[in-house]
Amino acid sequence: MSQSEEKFEYVSSATLPTRWGQFRIHGFVETDTDQEHVALSYGNWEEGEVVPIRIHSECLTGDALFSTRCDCGFQLEKALQNIVEHGKGILLYLRQEGRGIGLLNKIRAYNLQDNGLDTVEANEHLGFDADLRDYGICKIMLAELGVKRVNLMTNNPKKRAALESLGVEVVNRTPIDHGITDDNRHYLRTKTEKLGHEFDPHLLK
Ligand SMILES: Nc1nc2c(ncn2[C@@H]2O[C@H](COP(=O)(O)OP(=O)(O)OP(=O)(O)O)[C@@H](O)[C@H]2O)c(=O)[nH]1
C-alpha cells in the first residue's frame, strides 16, 4: 500500500433507499484529517466490467439547498438517475466543498462574485488557487467496490486525468450538461474558459 493509500480507511456500509432507487452507502475516512467521504453504489458488476461512475464534490448550496448559482445539484440528481436507468453505477461523493476551500470561504467567494469577480478571480482574491481538490481517495473507494474500469460522468478533464494517474482506466466520458440556468451561465462559461471544462459552447450562449 502506498503512503497516500494509508491515509484512507473504509468504515462501514448500509442500504440507502432514495427517490430513484435503492443504493448502498459506503463510508470512508481520511485518517490524518478525520474528513469523512461517502460512495453510493447501485447494482452489481463482474470483475473488469466498465461501470458508470460520477465523482461529485460537495456543494451544500447546490446539493442540499437548491441553489441555481451552480449546476451541482442538477448534476447530482442526473447522475443518480443515470445510474439507476443504467442498472448499475457508483457516485463518489467527496467532501471537498467549494473546490476545496470550504463552505464559508465559498460564501466569501460568492460575495466577491456578487461584486463583479468571476469564480476563479474570487478564489485568487482570497489567496487560494482556483481548484484545490485532491482525488486520491477515489482509488481506495473504487478498489473497495471492485471497480477498475469506468465510464466517467463529467465535463471536467482534471477528474479524468486524476483517475488515470491513480491507475483507474477511464474507458468513456459521458458529458453531464444538466442544470444550465440564467443564474449559472456566466459561472459555467468561466469554468470552460479558465478551468478547461468541456461544455458544448452552444449550451452556454
Ligand atoms: N470556490 C468555489 N467553489 C464553487 C463555486 N461554485 C461551485 N463551487 C464548488 O465547485 C465544486 C463543483 O464540483 P463538481 O460538480 O463535482 O465538479 P466540476 O469541477 O464542476 O466537474 P463536473 O461537474 O464533473 O463537470 C463543488 O465543490 C462546489 O461547492 C464557486 O463559485 N467558488
The ligand as an SDF file (V2000), in Angstrom:
LIG
                    3D

 32 34  0  0  0  0  0  0  0  0999 V2000
  -14.7180   28.1520   -4.8140 N   0  0  0  0  0  0  0  0  0  0  0  0
  -15.8810   27.9830   -5.4240 C   0  0  0  0  0  0  0  0  0  0  0  0
  -16.4240   26.7490   -5.4810 N   0  0  0  0  0  0  0  0  0  0  0  0
  -17.5900   26.6150   -6.1350 C   0  0  0  0  0  0  0  0  0  0  0  0
  -18.2870   27.6870   -6.7170 C   0  0  0  0  0  0  0  0  0  0  0  0
  -19.4300   27.2160   -7.2540 N   0  0  0  0  0  0  0  0  0  0  0  0
  -19.4520   25.8800   -7.0120 C   0  0  0  0  0  0  0  0  0  0  0  0
  -18.3380   25.5090   -6.3410 N   0  0  0  0  0  0  0  0  0  0  0  0
  -17.8690   24.1840   -5.9470 C   0  0  0  0  0  0  0  0  0  0  0  0
  -17.4030   23.5420   -7.1040 O   0  0  0  0  0  0  0  0  0  0  0  0
  -17.4400   22.1310   -6.9170 C   0  0  0  0  0  0  0  0  0  0  0  0
  -18.0870   21.5150   -8.1620 C   0  0  0  0  0  0  0  0  0  0  0  0
  -17.9240   20.1270   -8.0620 O   0  0  0  0  0  0  0  0  0  0  0  0
  -18.2780   19.0970   -9.2010 P   0  0  0  0  0  0  0  0  0  0  0  0
  -19.6030   19.4210   -9.8290 O   0  0  0  0  0  0  0  0  0  0  0  0
  -18.0490   17.7320   -8.6300 O   0  0  0  0  0  0  0  0  0  0  0  0
  -17.0870   19.2950  -10.2260 O   0  0  0  0  0  0  0  0  0  0  0  0
  -16.8050   20.0850  -11.5160 P   0  0  0  0  0  0  0  0  0  0  0  0
  -15.3910   20.5180  -11.4310 O   0  0  0  0  0  0  0  0  0  0  0  0
  -17.8530   21.1190  -11.7590 O   0  0  0  0  0  0  0  0  0  0  0  0
  -16.8710   18.9650  -12.6620 O   0  0  0  0  0  0  0  0  0  0  0  0
  -18.1170   18.2010  -13.3360 P   0  0  0  0  0  0  0  0  0  0  0  0
  -19.3650   18.6650  -12.6660 O   0  0  0  0  0  0  0  0  0  0  0  0
  -17.8120   16.7540  -13.0640 O   0  0  0  0  0  0  0  0  0  0  0  0
  -18.0520   18.5140  -14.7610 O   0  0  0  0  0  0  0  0  0  0  0  0
  -18.1970   21.8950   -5.6200 C   0  0  0  0  0  0  0  0  0  0  0  0
  -17.2520   21.6190   -4.5890 O   0  0  0  0  0  0  0  0  0  0  0  0
  -18.8770   23.2370   -5.3450 C   0  0  0  0  0  0  0  0  0  0  0  0
  -19.0710   23.5120   -3.9780 O   0  0  0  0  0  0  0  0  0  0  0  0
  -17.6890   28.9880   -6.6500 C   0  0  0  0  0  0  0  0  0  0  0  0
  -18.1700   29.9700   -7.1810 O   0  0  0  0  0  0  0  0  0  0  0  0
  -16.4910   29.0670   -5.9900 N   0  0  0  0  0  0  0  0  0  0  0  0
  1  2  1  0
  2  3  2  0
  2 32  1  0
  3  4  1  0
  4  5  2  0
  4  8  1  0
  5  6  1  0
  5 30  1  0
  6  7  2  0
  7  8  1  0
  8  9  1  0
  9 10  1  0
  9 28  1  0
 10 11  1  0
 11 12  1  0
 11 26  1  0
 12 13  1  0
 13 14  1  0
 14 15  2  0
 14 16  1  0
 14 17  1  0
 17 18  1  0
 18 19  2  0
 18 20  1  0
 18 21  1  0
 21 22  1  0
 22 23  2  0
 22 24  1  0
 22 25  1  0
 26 27  1  0
 26 28  1  0
 28 29  1  0
 30 31  2  0
 30 32  1  0
M  END
$$$$
